[in-house]
Amino acid sequence: MAPLTRFRGTSDHIPTQLMVDYYTQRAGAGLIISEGIPVVPQGVGYPNVPGMW
């Protein structure tokens, strides 16, 4: 699946409820890996991308 939640984080790069809803709706398909997540603030390429650091 395409990473369709790319611009749906906050300006502080925190995931939102909208992202939870997106993947909850698709949970019946099994394990879905579709997001690339920046692991350092310098690795963010777009605004509002959720990150993990």
Buried (B, 14 or more C-beta within 10 A) or exposed (E): EEEEBBEBBEEEBEBBEEBEEBBEEEEEEEEEEEBEBBEEEEEBEEEBBBBEE
